[in-house]
Amino acid sequence: MTLSPKTFDLLVFLALHPNRVMTKEALLAAVWPNSFVEESNLSQHVFLLRKALGTVSGGEQIVVTVPGKGYQFAAIVEQPALSAMGQGQLLLRAVESVTRVVVEEESDEEYSVRPELARARRSRVWMVALGVGVAVSALVAAALLSWRWQHPNHLGHIDLVLSQIENETGDPDFDATLNEALRIDLEQSPYLDLLSRSRVRETLVKMERPTDDRLTAGLAREICERNNGQVVLRGTISQIGKRYVFLLSADSCVSNKRIASYKAEAASKEEVLSALDQAAGQIRRQLGESGASLEKFQVPIATVSTASLEALRAYSEGDQSFNRGNMKTAEALYQNAIELDPNFASAYKSLAWAFYDEGEYSRAAGFSKKAYDLRERTSERERLNIETSYDYLGIGDLEAAARSLKLYLDIYPDSAGNWGNLCNVYTELGEYSQAVVAGEKAWEIDSNSGFVADALARAYERANRFADAKRVAHAAIAGGADWGTHSTLFQIAYAEHDAASLKTEGEWGLTNQSARLSLSDLGFAAATGGRLREATDEFGRARSAALRDGSTEFADQAVRNLARVEIELGETAEAAATLGTLKGDGGSLNVGGGTLGEMALLKAELGEIAPAERFVAAVGDGSKSSDTILVCCELPLLKAELALRAHKATEAIELLEAARPYQMRDFAVPYLRAQAETEAGMLDEAVADYRLILANQGVNPISPVYSLSHLRLARVLALEKKSADARIEYRAFLEAWKSGDPELKIAADARHELAQLR
């Protein structure tokens, strides 16, 4: 049978520690270093290992589960004489019959470049013979390679720098497009590590050269040397008559010797990408990549991406705009790429992300589904990307998205974009410590990406690490990556009462393409300070800006946002009128964005129960939905609200338990639970939930729930006869609302209650 490399890694680690109980934590750290892996993954690999090893006499397992502790390798392991076996190898004493288990195969190719690559390792064959069955004991030799060989470090791959392809044809279509196509070709390989664009720019800065300097072969070699790389890849395209000649060569950064080269010809311009595919494949083979790897990770550019040079150019320019945060331009370029090639899966995926970041969740879901339907036309690497995007944007399954991202990063650990995506997934789930770890990894790989900066700054903010969030955001802005970091800086400025920064960040958004996003932030900030009239105006402007941009989904969200703050500030009649301007009652399911059931919940809070009941009936117990936020947050919230409306406070508390794992993704769960606990007379528990909110302002500094938690906490403390503590919270609330609208009843009530305490 065949074992995956990770299952084999598990075997080696257990065999190196025979008869010792190894904890799950130790096994996860050893087999998946620097990765986020759930225990279920470990259990699956233990199952596969047991299946391969079989049992010993009496039916006992070779890999034994020690309840509450971990796993134990029960087979006898002997260290043979070094003359018989290589150092670090093992002999397993098992049982009679033998099964050959192929773990990984890398065969030596015709070309050998290893002597020229000082940091390379030998290609090798990993194979182990393991005994299975229940018969008379016998010796079975297991050629287990050393632990170091089983865990090759990053230096085991070939690190290379891609220089600018020399275009001798005079055709401008080849100027940047061929480099992008070659990068797509080479990035399919888990064996080659291309120096990132970010690292190239950083090196150019250290060399006191412009960051957009043309990467000639000489300059690329110097960058390669400065980064301790191994290979410079250079290419040339020329035209002879009607034919095109593409020459690709690899030179050692260590010796400057030519170590690989290939010439491919194309009969026409349309066939140039196929010639590039052929050359890239041959270079990968000559650099030592195995045939098995090439078979799995080499898909022609016309299949993995597009056969159209024009479409590829539009797509590449779209990526550049996306990374600068210029979503409108990116959307137009991606759509142009799709018009030129309707089967361009990656363009659909990128367009989905652009719409998602614009708050157009349904459109994002639709384009994500289109990419998903075309995923079989792509490479292994891009297929994983598309499947992850579909999990995230198409069906809202954040747990599946996290698993897919971990799988991707296990194969391609240097993908800054997907470390950033993993950061965002954990942020969506409210798991901010893990979000920070993933975001820091992305930032380490590419600190020039606006997307990465936005993801990490937001994770830092949610984790209450404001100084770190500002550091990353300001660094990104200084580098010209004005992504969503201005919104993060605005929220932190509000939390820190930094009036100057609040004004600067608010005004920036109004003068750029993200006006509707900034206006929405301004609306929430005004409501958090008790300024409902101002909030109403800002949300109205946000809606108008969205409609001008054609973003109808965001426009409707602005209306729901206004209704939300009106409810929270106690102005229920105004909220009902606001919701009345929207069509529908939220009783049917929609796709994407984490907003499912929002209308039903808003109406339930206003006392209109029927839409909520229809929605709950449509969703059922959530077993037929893969939307994580719907099933684990929105549905429990909606059911708990209905229970609370029926004065079943204890039942509401129980219903909210399903949402506890994700309770800090926003303040909704602890806020509603505290209300139910207060009604149930569980005052200490209510105090704890309100304090939980107040201890985590970074989760959402511009949420009215944050300032209102001071008031709700004060009232519970007053019920507990803790007058001194209650006065502190009343004063904190009134300080937050010191510029609030004087006619709001909730503020007048708070002042009266404080006076009564005195």
N, C-alpha and C positions, 0 to 999 in steps of 0.2 A: 504494500500500500504506500501511498505518498503522504509525507508529513509536510506541513507548511514550515517555513523557517522559524516562526515563533514557537510552534509546538516543539520543534527540535531544540530551540534555545532553552525551553522549559526542561526538557529531558536532560540536557547537559548540566544545567544548574542543579537540578535535583541529584543527578549522579555524582556531582562534585561534593555533595553534602549528604552522603548516605546515612540512613537511620536517624537523621536529625529532623525534628519537626520544624519546618520552614513556614513562617507566618505568611498570610496572603499579601501583607504589605511588602515583605522582603521579596517575594516572588514577582510582584508587580514592578517593584523598583529595579530588579535585576533584568527582567525580560523586556520591560517597556521603559527604559530610562528616559527621563525628560518628556514623557508622554502622559496624556490623560486617558486612563483606561479603567473601565468599570470592572467590578469583580466578576460579573457575568462572563466577560471575555476570558478571564482566567479559568473559570469553571468549564467553559467550552473546550479550551485547550487541554485541560486535565482529562476530560472525557475522551478526546481524540487520542491522547497519549495512552490512556488505559486500553482503548480499543486496539491500538497497535501492539502493546506489550502483552495483552492477555492477562492470565492469572497463573499463580503457582499452585502447588499441590494443596488440595483442600478448597480450591476456589478463591483463595485470598488474593487481593489486589497487590500489584507491585507498587502502585502509587496509592498510599493509604490516606484516607481522610481522618484527621484528628479533630473531632467536634470542638468548635470554639477556639481552636488553635491554628490549624492550617493543614499542610500536607507533609507526608513522610515517604521517602523513597526506601522501600523495604528490601530491595534486591541487594545481593552482596556485590560490592565493588572493590576490586583489587588493583593495586598499582603494580604493573609488571616491571620486570627489569628493563632499564633503559636500552639495553642492547636489543631487546625484543621489540620494543615499541618506542616511538618518538617521545620526547619529553612532553609532559602535560597530557598524554593520552591515557585512556582508561581501559580496563578489562571488566566487562560485566559478567558475573556468574549468574546464568539464568537457567533455562530449561531446554529440552531436547530439540524440538523442531525450530526451524529458522525461517523467518520472514525477512525479505530484503526491503528496507524502507529507504526510498530515495528522498532526500531532504532538499537538496539544491544541486544543480549541475551547472558548472561553468567550464566550458572546454577551451583549451588553447586554440587560438585561431592561426591562420596562415601567417599573419603579420604579428610581430612581437615588438612593442615599443617600450616595454618595461624598463630596460636598462637606461633609457633616456629620461625617465620620469623618476626623479630621486625619491618622491614621496609615494610612489605606487606600491602595490602589493602584487604578489603572484596570483594569477587566476588559478582556480583549484576545483577539485571535485569533492563534494561532501557526500559521503555515503556511509550508512551504518547498517550492520546486520544485527538484528535483535531476536532473541529467542522468545517463542510463544508456545502455548500448549501445556499439557499436564502429563509429563512423562519423566523418565529417569533423568536426573540432573546431568548436565554436560556443560562444557565450557563453550561459550559463544563469544568470539572476539568481536569487540565493538570498536571500530576505528573512529573513536570520538576525537575530533580535532580540539585543540586547546580553546579555552574560553575567549582568548583574544581573537582567534580566527572566527569564532562564532559571532563576535560582536565587533566587527570592523568599525573603526571610528570614521569620522567625516573625511579624514585624510586618505582613506582607502579609495575614494572616488577620484576621478580626474577633474581638477579645477581648471577651467579654461576661460579665456577672454576672447570675445568676438570683436574683431576689428571691422571697420566699415568696408563693405564690399565695394571694390573699385568698379565703377560703371564706365566702360569705355565705348558704350554704344551711342551715347548722346541722347538716349530716350529717358526723360525725367521720370517715367513710370517706375523705373528700376532703382531710383536713388535711395529711397528708404524702405521700400516695400520688400525688397529681397532680404534685407537684414531681418525684418520682422518675420518673414516666412522661414528663414533659416533658424531663427530663435525658436519659433514654434516647433520646427522639426526636432531640434536638439533637446528642447525642454521635455520632450516625451521620454527621454532616457533617464532612468533612475541611477545610471552609472556616471553620467556627466553632470557637473555642477557649473553652470554658467555664472560668472561674476555678475551680480545684479547691477542694474542701471544706477541704483542708489550708491552702491559701493564704488562704481566707476566715477560718479560725480564727486563723491567725497575725496577720492584719490586725486582727481584733477584739481580740487580746491587746495589740497596739501601741496600740489606741484605748482600752485599759483598760476593755474591756467584756467581759461573760461570753462564753465561746466558743460557748455554745448560744443566744445572743441571737437573737430572731426577726428575720429579714432583711426588714425593711420596705423599701418602694421607696426611701425617703430614705436609710436606712442602706446599702442596696445601692449607691446612687449614690456615696456617700462611699467605700465600699470600692473601687468601680470607679475613682474618681479617684486613690486612693492607690496603686493597682496599674497606673496608666497604661492603663486599659482604654478601651473605646470605647462600649459599649452596656450599658444596664441593661434586662433583660427582666422585665416584670411581668405578672401575670395575675390575673383575677378570675373566680370562678364564682358564679353566682346562679341562683335558681329562680323561675320565673314560672308559677304553676299547676303543671302536670305537666312542663313543659319546663325544660331547663337551658340557660343562656346562658354561654358561655365566651369571655371577652375577653382577648386577648393583645396587648401593645404593647411597642415597643422605643423607648427614649429615648436620645439621645446624651449620653454623660457629659461631652462637651466643651461643648455648647451648651445642654443640657437640653431640646432640641426633640424633639418626637415625630417619628420617622423611619419608623416602620412600625407598622401595627396591623391586627388582623383579629378579626372576631366570628364565632363558630361556635355553632350551636344543636344540641341533642340532644333527641330526643323522649322519652327515658327515661334513667334512671341507667346502664343497660347500654350506652348509646350515647355516654356522655361521653368515653370514651377515643378514640373515632373522631372526635369533635369536636375534641379536643385535637390529634390527628394532623393534621387539616385546618388548624387554626390555625398549628401549628408549621411545616407545609410552606409556607404562604403567607408567614409571617414570614421564613423562610429565603430565599424567592424575592425578597421585597421588600428584604432586606438585601444582595442582589446575587449570591446563589449561582446558578450557571448551571443551565439546564434539564437538561443532561447529567449534572451532579453530582446533582441531585435525583432524576433517573431511576434512578441507580445506588445512591445512598446514602439513600433514603427508603423505608423499609418500615413499614407501619402497626404501631402498638404491639401490636395484637391478634395480629399475625403475628410480629413480632420478639420479643415478650415474652409477653404474655397478655392475653386479653380480660377477665379476672377481676380486679376491683379488690381483692378479698380475697386472691387469690393474689399479686398484686403487693405488697400490704402485707406479707404473710408473707415474701416474698422479700427485700424491702428491710430488714426487721428481721433477717433471717438474715444479710445482708451486714454489718450493724452488729455483730452478735455475732461473726461471723467475723473482722472487723478488730480486735476486742478480744481475740481468741484464745480465745473461749468456744465451742469446737467442738461440744460436746454440744447447747447451745442452738441453735447455727446449724443443726446436722443436723436437729433437730426442726422448725425453722421452714421449712427447705427442703423437707422431706418433707411438711409441711402445704401448702406452695405446690403441690407436685406432686399431692397429693390433690385440691386445688381445680381444678387444670388439668393433667391427665395429659400434655399436649403442651407443657409449659413447658420448653423446651430449656435455657434458661439456669439454671433451678433444678436440673436434672440435672447440669449442668456444675459448678455451685458445690457441690452435694452431693458430687460426686466428689472435689473438692479437700478438702473437710472430712474425708472418710474417709481420704484419702491422708495428711493431716497427723496423723491418729490412728493411722497404721500399718496401716490396713485396706486393703491394696493391691488385693486381688482385688475387693472391693466398689467401690473407686474406679474400677477398670478397667471394671466393669460399668455404672456410672452414666455414665462418660465415653462408653462406646459408645452408650448410650441418647441422650445429647445429640447425638452425632455423627450418629445416624440421623435426628434431627429438625432438623439444621442448615439445611436448605433453607428452613425456615420463618422463619429469622432474618435480621437485617440483615447487610450485608457485614462490618461491624465485629465483630458477635457471631459470625458464621460463622467468621471467622479465629480468634477466641478459642477456639471449640469445637474447631476442627481442631487447633489447637496443643495443647489439653488432651488430645485423643485421642492425638496423637503421643506426648505425655509420659506420660500415665497409662494409656492403653488398650493401646498396642503397644510402649511403651518406646523409641521411636525419637528419641533425644535430639538427634541431628544434624538430623533433619527439624523437630523442635520449635524448634530455634535458627533454622533458615531461616524458618519460619513467623512467628516472633516478630520477626525483622528486617523481614520484609515488612510486618507489622502496624505496627511502629514507624516505618517509612518513611512510612506514610499518617497514622498517629496518634501523633506523637512525644511527646505529653504524657501518655501512659498510664503512670502510676507502677506500676500493678499488673503490666503486662507487662514493664516494665524490671526489676521484681523477679523475674518469672518467668524472664527471660533470665539474670539473675544466678544463680538457682538451677540452671538448666540447665548453665551453665558450671561452677558448683561441682560438680555431679554428674559432669561430665566431667574434673574436676581441672584446669581452666583458670582458675586463681584470679585472675590479673591481669585477664583479661577480665571475670570475675565481679565484681570490684571496680568496674571502670568502669561496668558496667551497673547495679550496686547504688547507686553514688553518684549516677547520673542519676535513679534512682527516688527516692532520698532527697531530692535537690534539688527534685523535683516535689512530693513528699508526705512530709514528715518526721513526720507524725502517724499514719502507717499502721503498725500492729504487724507486719503481714506484711512490709512493706518493711524495717523495722528488723531483723527476724529474718533476712531474706535477706542484707542487707548486713553485719550483725554476724558471721554465719557465714562469709561470704566473707573478711572481714578476718581472722578467726581462722585459717581455712585458709591464708591467705597469711602467717601469722606476724605479723600486725599487731595485737597484743593490745591496745595502748593505744587504737587506733581502734575496735576491736570493743567495748571497754568503754564508750567515749564514746557510741557509737550505742545500745548496749543500755541504758545508764543513762538516756539522754535519752528513749527509748521508754517505759521503766518510769515515769519521772517524769510522762510525759504520759498514763499510764493504759493504755498498750498492752502489757499483759503477755502477749506472744505467746510464742514459743519462746526468747526472748533469755536467760531464766534458765538454760537448759541450756548455752548458750554461755558465760555467766559462770561457771557451775560448772566447765566444762572448763578455762577459762583460770585460774581460781583453783587448780585442781589443778596445772597446769603451772607456776604461779608460787609454789607452796607457800604460798598465802594461806589459812591455816587458818580465819580468821574469815569470809572470803567463802565459802569452801567449805561451812562450816556453814550460813550464811545462805541460800545458793542451794539447797542440798540440802533444807533444811527448808521453803523456800517451796513447792517442788514437792509435798511430802508433804501440804501443807495446802490444795492447790488441785486442780482437776480433772485435772491432768496427773500424778497420783501415779505411775502405772505407768511413765511416761517418766522421771521422776526416780529411781524405784527401779532402773530399768535403768541409768541413768548411775551410780548408786551401786554397782551390781554390777560394772560395767566398771572403775570407779576402784579398787575393792577388789582386783580381780584384777590390775590394773596394779601394785599395791603388794605383790603376793604373798600376799594374804589370801583364799585360796580359800574357806575356810569362810564368811567374811562375804559373799563374792560369791554363793555358793550360796544363802544366806539371802535376799539382796536380789533375785536373779532369781526366786526362788520367790514372794516377795511381789509382784513385778511381774506374774507370771503370775496370781496370785490376784486382784489388782486389775483386770487385764484381763478376766478371766472375769466378775467382778462387773459390769463395764461392758458385757458382751456382746461384747467384742472378742476373739473366738476366734483370729483370725489373729495378733494381737499376742501372745496367750498362747503360741501355738506358737513364735513368734519368741523369746520369753524362754527357752524350753527350748533352742532352737538356740544362743542366745547363751551359755548356761551350758556346753553341750557344747564350744563354740568355745574358751572360756577354759580349760576342763579339758584340752583337747588342747594348747593353747599352753603350759600350765604342766606338761605332762608326765604328767598323770594320765589315761592313756588308758583304763584299765579303768572309771573313773568316767564318762568321756565316753561310752563304749559303752553303759553302763547308762542314762545320761540320754537318749541318742537312742532307746533301746529303748522309752521311754514314748510316742513319737510313732508314728503310723501311716504306712505307706508308706516307700519307700526313695529318693524323689526321682528316680526313673527316668523320670517322665513330665513333660511340660511344663506349667507353670502360667503365669498371666498377671500381669505387672506387678510393680513395686516393686523391681526390681534384686536379687531373691533367688532367681532361677531357678538350679537346680542346686546350691543350698547344701547340701542333705542329701547329695547325691552326693559333693560335695567333702569334707564332714566324714567320711563313711564311708571314702572313699579314704585320707584321712590316718590312719584307724584300721586300714588294711590290708584293708578290705572292698572289693575291686575291682569286683565284679559290678554294683552299682548305678551306679557311675561309667561303666562300659562301656555299660550300657543307655542311660544318659543321652546319652553322646556319640553313640551310634548313632541315637538319636531326633533329635538336633539336626543331625547330619551336619556339613557344613562351615560351617553357619550361614547359607548363602545364602538359605534360605527363611524366615529370621527377620529382622524389622526391629528387634529389641530390641538397642540399642547395647551395653548392659552385658553382656548374655548373649554376644553374638558377639565383642565386642572385649576382654572381661575374663574373664568366668566360664568360657567355653569354653577359651581358652588356658591359664588356670590349672588347669583340670581335666585337660586333656591333658598339661600339664607335670608335674602331680603323678603321673599314671600312668607317665609316662616315668621320673621320678625313682625311683618305686617299683621299676621294672624296672632300675635302676642305669644308665639312659641319660641321664647328666647333660647332655652336650652337646646331645642332642636336646631336652631340657627347656628349655635356654637358648634354642634356636632357636624353639621353640613360643611362648615368652613374648614374642618380638619383636612379635607382632601386638598385644600389649597395651601396648606402650611409649608410644604417644601419650596413653594415659589412665592411666599408671602411678602418678600421684600423687593419684588420686581417693581412694585409701586406701593402706595399706602392704603389701597382699597381694602385689602383683607384684614390687617390689624385694626383699621378704623371701624369697619362694620362689626368685627368681632368684639371690640371694646364697647360698642353700643349695646350689643346683645348681652355681654357680661354685666353691664350696668343694670340693664332691665332684669336680669336674672339674680341680681344681688351679689354677684361675684366681683366685689369692688376692688379687691387687691389685684385680681387678674386684669380688670379694666385699666387700672393704674399702670400695670406693667406694659400693656399694649400701647397705651398713649405715650409712655416713656420710650418704648421701642421706636415709635415714629420720630419723636423729638431727638433721639440720639443718632438718627440717620438722615439728617437734613439733605445730604448729598443725593439721596435717591430721587428727590425732586424738589429743589429749593423754591420753585415758583408754583408749588401746589397750594391752593387755599387750605387743603386738609392739614398742611403743616402748621400754619398759624392757628387754625381752629382747634388743633389738638391741645394747645395751651388752654383754651377755654373749656373744652370737654374735660380735660384732666382737672382743671380747677373745680369744676362742679362735682366730680367724683370725690376729690379730696375734701370738699366741703361736706359731702354726705358722710364721710368718715370722721368728721369733726377735726380734721387736720387744718385748722384755719390759717396758720402761718404759711404752710406749704401752698394752700389754696390761693392766698393773696399773691404769692410769688407768680403763680401761673396766670391769674387774672391780669396782673400788671404786665406780664410778658405779652399776653394777647393784645391788650390795649396799646402797648408800645408799638406792636407790629401794625396796628390799625390807627395809628395816631393821625394819619392823613386820610382816613377813610371817609366815606360819605356819611354825614351826620344823621341822615334820615333812616339809615339801616337799623331795623329793630334789634338785630342780634347784638350790635354794639351797645345800644341803650340798655338792653337786658344785662349785659356784662357789667356795665358801670353800676347799675342798680344792685346787682348781686354782690359786687365788691363792697359797696357802701353798707350793705346789710351785714357783711362779715365784720366790719369795723365796729 
